[in-house]
Amino acid sequence: ARHVPYPAEFQVGGQPGPAGVDQYERTSVLVDVDDERFYVVDLFAVSGGDQHDQSWHGPLVEPVLPDLDWQVQSTGTLAGPDVEQFAEYTDHWGRTWTNFPCFVKDVKRAQLDEPRFWEWDFGMEEGDRLRIHVIPVGGPLEAIMGSGGSPARPPGWKLDYLLCRRMVGAGQRSLYLTVLDAFQGQPVVQQVRV
């Protein structure tokens, strides 16, 4: 099934919405393992445009990252190495913003060729944790980590973000397959493969 997610008159911050996006769909399945354990399989499909991003975050604790060849961006924000946090910037489509990409700093990037997971430890005595398994379906993707928050939050408040990005050609579709495992003690999902 396909649908046009943005009506012709759609605008964000007084600027036109994404051009040519004709699919923006999510399918999520909750899988019960037994009375206490479960996991979620999430499939996100997007078609149109040239940059496809999926964004995740966990609780207000730093995640444990997979062992990848992380390339650190030493300055700036997700909006660019020359864009300071909360500063106005112009995106690669020529639109001017003060929004999410300029809120996120401490950016690092790595190529993801095979399933890996990010894990957040809630720091609770019951051992509550969240693992987000990212499965790069249809070829590698760029994993981007950064931290930040809204300028409306107190100074020092931050949330760690994981973005999965693909740059695509005209008419190409991206599929993002993710398994979310919220558990206590031992993970429910031991391994993911396609």
Summary of the structure (lengths in Angstrom):
residues: 194
radius of gyration: 17.8
end to end distance: 22.8
largest distance: 51.6
contacts: 503
relative contact order: 0.22
helix: 2%
strand: 47%
